[in-house]
Amino acid sequence: MALAIGVDIGGTKVAGGVVDEDGRVLDRERRETPGHDVAATEAIIIEVVSRLARRHDVTAVGVGAAGWVADDHATVLFAPHLAWRNEPLRAALDDRISLPLVIENDANCAAWAEYRFGVAHGQKVAVCITLGTGIGGGLIIDGAVYRGAFGVSCEYGHMTLVPDGRGCACGNRGCWEMYASGRALARDARELAADSPLAAAAMIELAGSVAGLTGPVVTAAAAAGDPAALSICTTMGRWLGRGLASLAAIIDPSIFVIGGGVSAAGEILLRPAREEFEHSLTGRGFRPAAEVAPAGLGPEAGLVGAADLARRYT
């Protein structure tokens, strides 16, 4: 059975794994992402791949990058949360990785994994939303990854949801990910802590400090029943649902798959998201509504999809 390595590069972590043809992860490596240093990020990728390749006989490597990957499957045009700007990533890695190598958008990889092995298997039109530091997105239509004319489609997180809203790392204002992402959860928690330390006391205690308030801290506090954290997560869930309704008006998918690290909050986020989606959907009551489902493969979907695509592309 052919094995491939998948590497998932996010705003905070580089996760690698050896994946078999059934989508099972047989071995893993994980490092923090030195996001502001291009050379250091590439060195981490090479280290992760090298360690895994020494332990397994693999045929190809797929790298899922959190950025806009051109249709050459080689160049990262832009990454809002990393330092890549027109970065020839495959060329930078080729000389030091002696295996066939494919570069793909990380959310495309996650979407493909859910289509092949997860909750979107067999769906005609599947939209995958990855909730992490920002929002990533992928689209599978009739068994193929949709990439657009230039390879940079489905950057759902950067559609404008609030005209003249909060500034985003992409250069625009009011982007969806400024209201429905791990970064949004952390920002809202810190703003609450500044306005009302008593209301945010449970989250601050869990984090150790106001500066330590992160998305995972907020979702953990919400899962423990903290009212302030639950309110923040509910608000984010509603923003998530509004964005899904906008996408449904354009794409008309059969399923929305919600993945990424923040999705670990589960129904705390998904319940208000579904309610807001149904409330905001155009033509509601007179059209079929897409299912809104949690991802089946968890945080490893990106690396599983990267490995599987590498087998197909090479």
C-alpha atoms as one frame of an Amber mdcrd trajectory, in Angstrom:
protein
   0.000   0.000   0.000   1.515   3.342  -1.103   2.275   5.748   1.724   2.555
   9.513   1.401   3.500  12.320   3.740   1.085  15.165   4.320   2.148  18.436
   5.954  -0.382  20.969   7.208   1.002  24.477   7.795  -1.189  26.808   9.813
  -0.719  30.101  11.569   0.484  28.398  14.745   1.593  24.856  13.892   3.276
  22.640  11.308   1.774  19.146  11.519   3.054  16.254   9.439   1.920  12.674
   9.091   2.419   9.478   7.122  -0.910   8.555   5.529  -1.994   5.326   3.868
  -4.424   4.954   0.947  -7.393   4.622   3.306  -6.677   7.966   4.951  -5.205
   6.513   8.146  -2.397   8.468   9.814   0.344   6.014  10.764   2.963   8.375
  12.192   3.117  12.055  13.182   5.422  15.026  13.775   4.410  18.487  15.021
   6.242  21.807  15.443   5.335  25.421  16.110   5.195  27.699  13.051   7.803
  30.501  12.996   5.283  32.500  10.995   7.277  35.697  10.500  10.376  33.952
   9.134  10.122  32.371   5.670  13.410  30.475   5.863  12.681  29.149   9.352
   9.210  27.947   8.305  10.689  26.114   5.326  13.382  24.574   7.546  10.673
  23.245   9.874   8.821  21.685   6.913  12.012  19.972   5.769  12.738  18.714
   9.294   9.251  17.243   9.682   9.349  15.540   6.265  12.879  14.217   6.795
  12.054  12.656  10.148   8.966  10.918   8.787  10.673   9.780   5.575  13.478
   8.180   7.574  10.944   5.994   9.370   8.732   5.011   6.406   8.950   4.131
   2.716   6.906   6.967   1.179   6.155   7.828  -2.464   5.246  11.541  -2.375
   4.876  14.609  -0.173   1.934  17.001  -0.102   2.210  20.357   1.655  -0.991
  22.168   2.603  -0.140  25.841   3.065  -2.313  28.418   4.820  -2.250  30.874
   1.927  -3.218  31.505  -1.666  -1.536  28.818  -3.761  -1.245  29.555  -7.482
  -2.467  27.118 -10.105   1.108  25.894 -10.617   0.811  24.000  -7.286   4.171
  25.525  -6.419   3.860  29.201  -5.442   2.260  30.749  -2.368   1.043  34.111
  -3.619  -0.020  35.493  -0.245  -0.547  34.250   3.305  -2.378  36.628   5.661
  -0.971  35.003   8.808   2.467  33.931   7.515   5.360  35.741   5.844   4.932
  34.237   2.355   4.556  36.773  -0.459   4.952  35.316  -3.983   7.023  32.581
  -2.368   8.249  29.817  -4.751   7.707  27.248  -2.019   8.116  24.099  -4.083
  11.397  25.364  -5.541  12.607  26.252  -2.045  11.870  22.725  -0.814  12.662
  20.624  -3.907  16.438  20.513  -3.466  16.119  19.247   0.103  13.170  16.866
  -0.257  14.063  14.052  -2.648  10.467  12.982  -3.291   7.715  14.159  -5.670
   6.299  17.271  -4.032   2.953  19.080  -4.364   1.918  22.401  -2.788  -1.784
  23.010  -2.185  -3.955  25.320  -0.099  -4.483  23.819   3.351  -8.266  24.202
   3.300  -8.455  22.565  -0.138  -6.566  19.658   1.405  -8.995  19.446   4.335
 -11.992  19.598   1.991 -10.571  16.819  -0.146  -9.939  14.641   2.914 -13.524
  15.077   4.110 -14.797  14.222   0.627 -12.611  11.138   0.312 -12.741   9.775
   3.855 -15.057  11.923   5.984 -18.565  13.310   6.350 -18.705  14.746   2.797
 -18.051  11.396   1.123 -20.205  11.096  -1.989 -21.675  14.608  -1.717 -22.298
  16.401  -5.023 -21.235  19.874  -3.813 -19.354  20.113  -0.529 -18.131  23.327
   1.092 -15.499  22.918   3.784 -14.933  25.714   6.309 -11.815  25.505   8.477
 -11.953  27.596  11.629  -8.473  28.263  12.927  -6.429  31.410  13.407  -8.518
  32.673  10.469 -11.070  31.029   8.175 -10.036  28.792   5.321 -12.278  27.221
   2.740 -12.455  24.497   0.161 -15.005  23.417  -2.427 -15.493  19.978  -3.960
 -17.763  19.772  -7.003 -18.543  16.399  -8.588 -15.450  14.784  -7.088 -12.921
  17.497  -7.968 -11.279  20.316  -6.022 -12.489  23.645  -7.386  -9.540  26.062
  -7.546 -10.776  28.943  -9.714  -9.035  30.564 -12.680  -5.843  31.464 -10.797
  -5.813  28.868  -8.012  -7.031  31.221  -5.283 -10.745  30.530  -5.060 -12.728
  29.831  -1.886 -10.967  32.284   0.416 -14.268  32.558   2.213 -12.733  34.154
   5.282 -11.990  37.290   3.283 -15.456  37.964   1.937 -16.774  41.211   3.384
 -19.449  40.529   5.964 -19.423  43.938   7.690 -18.809  46.952   5.403 -16.094
  49.161   6.931 -15.803  46.705   9.833 -12.721  45.497  11.664  -9.400  45.683
   9.828  -8.056  42.376   8.530  -4.528  41.140   7.828  -5.493  40.776   4.150
  -5.722  44.581   3.832  -9.519  44.884   3.743 -12.063  45.609   6.440 -15.018
  43.624   7.755 -13.817  40.198   6.583 -15.746  37.180   7.854 -12.740  35.802
   9.725 -12.564  38.936  11.851 -15.852  37.817  13.429 -15.768  34.004  13.270
 -12.315  32.557  13.997  -9.913  31.710  16.807  -8.455  35.186  16.539 -11.942
  36.692  16.903 -12.626  34.628  20.027  -9.360  35.759  21.608  -9.966  39.402
  20.702 -13.476  39.395  22.134 -12.252  37.767  25.353  -9.489  40.339  25.792
 -11.895  43.191  25.113 -14.249  41.798  27.743 -11.364  41.444  30.194 -10.415
  45.088  29.635 -14.000  46.289  30.109 -15.044  43.927  32.890 -12.295  41.816
  34.505 -14.854  40.297  36.872 -17.002  38.974  34.006 -13.915  37.473  32.362
 -12.440  36.155  35.621 -12.919  32.451  34.841 -11.266  32.788  31.435  -8.390
  34.848  32.852  -7.826  32.246  35.576  -7.766  29.479  32.974  -5.390  31.443
  30.731  -3.104  32.618  33.527  -3.255  36.217  32.308  -5.206  38.515  30.004
  -2.393  38.178  27.450  -2.870  34.399  27.547  -6.480  34.540  26.411  -6.695
  32.509  23.206  -9.398  30.823  21.187  -8.808  27.411  22.846  -9.026  29.039
  26.288 -12.381  30.604  25.410 -13.837  27.363  24.042 -12.529  25.397  27.036
 -14.129  27.878  29.420 -17.378  27.703  27.452 -17.357  23.897  27.622 -16.948
  24.215  31.403 -20.068  26.387  31.525 -18.593  29.871  31.983 -21.389  32.300
  30.981 -19.052  34.939  29.498 -17.225  32.400  27.341 -20.530  30.857  26.242
 -21.774  34.293  25.203 -18.635  34.944  23.151 -18.913  31.546  21.444 -22.625
  32.058  20.743 -21.904  35.398  19.108 -19.211  33.815  16.964 -21.586  30.986
  16.031 -24.116  33.505  14.787 -21.485  35.228  12.658 -20.549  31.819  11.307
 -24.165  31.113  10.357 -24.557  34.448   8.573 -21.520  33.723   6.458 -22.803
  30.250   5.605 -26.082  31.759   4.395 -24.190  34.125   2.094 -22.200  31.227
   0.659 -25.345  29.148   0.169 -26.872  31.957  -1.911 -23.926  31.711  -4.320
 -22.807  28.083  -4.275 -25.888  26.088  -3.188 -23.939  23.226  -1.590 -25.429
  19.985  -0.337 -23.290  20.113   2.820 -21.190  22.531   4.843 -18.395  20.758
   6.702 -17.072  22.750   9.670 -13.534  21.819  10.683 -10.343  23.354  12.009
  -9.122  23.720  15.576 -11.883  26.081  16.711 -14.552  23.604  15.595 -13.562
  21.452  18.586 -16.078  23.589  20.500 -18.721  21.471  18.785 -22.366  22.296
  19.380 -21.455  25.373  21.437 -20.634  26.964  18.070 -22.648  24.845  15.676
 -26.030  25.218  17.361 -26.174  29.031  17.025 -24.550  28.746  13.573 -27.321
  26.457  12.320 -30.009  28.697  13.826 -28.566  31.815  12.209 -27.993  30.001
   8.911 -31.642  28.933   8.747 -32.790  32.434   9.746 -30.594  34.194   7.156
 -30.891  31.783   4.219 -32.344  33.348   1.100 -35.680  31.861   0.102 -35.893
  30.041   3.425 -38.857  27.731   3.592 -38.989  27.358  -0.191 -35.689  25.625
  -0.916 -33.638  22.698   0.394 -31.105  23.767   3.013 -27.612  22.356   3.164
 -26.616  20.199   6.096 -24.180  21.877   8.522 -21.993  19.104   9.932 -18.842
  18.916  12.039 -15.794  17.574  10.211 -15.246  13.862  10.617 -11.450  13.812
  10.495 -10.697  16.434  13.135  -7.530  18.531  13.074  -5.668  16.021  10.874
  -7.906  16.545   7.830  -5.417  18.954   6.240  -2.451  16.619   6.337  -4.588
  13.619   5.285  -5.858  15.525   2.250  -2.385  16.838   1.385  -1.000  13.308
   1.348  -3.861  11.933  -0.735  -3.641  14.756  -3.272   0.127  14.252  -3.522
  -0.476  10.628  -4.556  -2.938  11.783  -7.215  -0.967  14.733  -8.586   2.428
  13.006  -8.837
